[in-house]
Amino acid sequence: MSEQQKFDVIVIGAGPAGYVAAIRAAQLGLKTACVDAFVGKDGKQALGGTCLNVGCIPSKALLDSSRQFWNIAHNFPVHGISVENPKIDVAAFIARKDKIVKQFTGGIGQLFKANKIMPFFGKGKLLKGNSVEITGHDGDKQTISATNVILASGSVPIELPFAKFDGKTIIDNAGALDIGAVPKRLGVIGAGVIGLELGSVWRRLGSEVTILEALPDFLSVADADIAKIAAKEFAKQGLDIKTGAKLTKAEVKGEEVHLTYEDKDGAHDLVVDKLLVAVGRRAYTDGLLAEDTGVKLDERGRIVVDEHNHTGVDGVWAIGDAVRGPMLAHKGSEEGVAVAEWIAGKAGHVNLDTVPYVIYTEPEISWVGKTEKQLKDEGVPYKVGTFPFAAIGRAVAMNEAVGQVKMLAHAETDRILGVHMVGPGVSELIAECVVAMEFKGSSEDLARIVHAHPTLSEAVHEAALSVDKRAIHKGN
């Protein structure tokens, strides 16, 4: 193959931002290549980035498997079902996850073939003039070029200098997906999405899980009322979440990790068998840019882009975790679609104000738009409507009646400003609220829409009614 093969579009990165951008560009008739360096646990090239290989998909597989195991002891008896001495085969548990990952990463390869996208395996570096240098895993280099280059290099876990990943005892999210046996004691640093989800997985299988969160408030990114309900439920499940607890030391001694952390009461010691460090992620731009490309990075190492994800360098765009905005797969995917459409001269659209957030714990947590605190801080007049799942027939029948829906609407226009949920299936329920907000809907709009009975979605309906104090199935 010629070293100077020319494309209309080259995408660097095949995660949910990059591979979606490549597919949409190809659909629009653009000659497209995609460069990616990810290698799966089997040592083979794997498309899909962090999300499909060691993130969204495998974590949900483990969450679902562990939920089934937890339900046998904690939910089945309520239904009159008894199972004696259930056991977990961790090897089979992990193998199921790996099979699902392989299915989806292979599926992207098939989509690339169907759309005539040329994959290149290796690390891509943008050169001046919209050329891309690809360094293969064998060290060989080749250069290709394009009219447009889309940077979709993703993100990597933040490593603490005094608790460096060793892949065995001190692990990141990828390591937490491949623990070979249920650890007796699991320590988690960070009570964010990754810490809560993976902490939940191993707690359900029997680990004693202690989560240390440096911030004083639990889940401060979510609405305070929702976070309070979630914290209470996680405590019931046995997750020991300590807020205002800052890790100061982590030392591996044999098969254990000896931790020291500080809170308002002083210093404390904690010994665990595995330590998951989940303090956030940073944009992965290491080695991505030659010095003379003109592409700029901000103080956090993210690629600087405008509202159309353009870098300011002709024909160079950036999307996903490597740029501003939430580090969410679906946000990156929509940016990929939009950029491909802008390149093709069409209209693209991404509204960062209506990106939904989901935490796949039990109960699930989801939200879109502003929290009540944000509205107060911004001086926006608002009304609040809430409704508990305890009054929803379907939730009670499922024995999953914990949680509520909280809706915030403008006090004068009634336009929906934010919706926050904790409870069963709220990862799906949030979509209705995103649609309503995208169409500039009001709480009355949702209140006047017929919702099927009995369904979980009735909680959204009743929360909308509650905004004007007219919920049917609770006192207002």
PEPE-V562016 format. One line per field, one symbol per residue. ss: DSSP state (h for helix, s for strand, l for the rest). phi: phi as a letter, one per 30 degrees, with the letter a starting at -180 (. if undefined). burial: 1 if it has 16 or more other C-alpha atoms within 10 Angstrom, else 0. Layout:
ss: ???
phi: ???
burial: ???
This chain:
ss: lllllssssssslllllhhhhhhhhhhllllsssssllslllllslllhhhhhhlhhhhhhhhhhhhhhhhhhhlhhhhllllllllllhhhhhhhhhhhhhhhhhhhhhhhhhlllsssslssssslllssssslllllssssssssssslllsssllsllsllllllsslhhhhllllllllssssslllhhhhhhhhhhhhlllssssssllllllllllhhhhhhhhhhhhhlllssssllssssssssllssssssssllssssssslsssslllssslllllslllllllslllllsllllllslllllssslhhhllllllhhhhhhhhhhhhhhhllllllllhhhllsssllllssssssllhhhhhhhlllssssssshhhlhhhhhllllllsssssssllllsssssssssllhhhhhhhhhhhhhlllshhhhhllllllllllhhhhhhhhhhlllllllll
phi: .ddcecbdbcccjcddddddedddddedicdbbbcacdcdddicdbdjieeddbbedddddddddddddddeccbeeddicbbchdbccdddedddedddedddddddedddddchcddbcldcbdcdiicbdccddcjdcbbbbadbbcdbdibbddcddcbddcibccbcdddddbddbdddbccbcjccedddddddeddddkddcccccdddcdhddcddddddddeddddddjdcccciccdcabbdbicccccbbbbdcjcbcbcbcbbccbckbbecbdidbddcdidccddcidddbcdcicdjceicbbbiddbdjddbeddddddddddeddedicdcabcddbddcbccdbddbbabidddddddddiddbcbbbadddccedddddibcdjacbccbddcciddcabbbbldiddcdddedddeddchdcddeddcddcdbcbdddddedddddechbddcadc
burial: 00000111111111111111111111100111111111110000111111111110111111101110110110100000000000000000110011011101100110010011101111111110111111110000011111111111111111110011100011111111111001101111111111111111111111111111110001100111011011101100011111111110110100011111111000000011111111110111100110000010100001111001111000111111111100111111111111111111000101000111111111111111111100100000011111111111111000011111111111000111111111111110111011011000111111100010000111111111111111100000
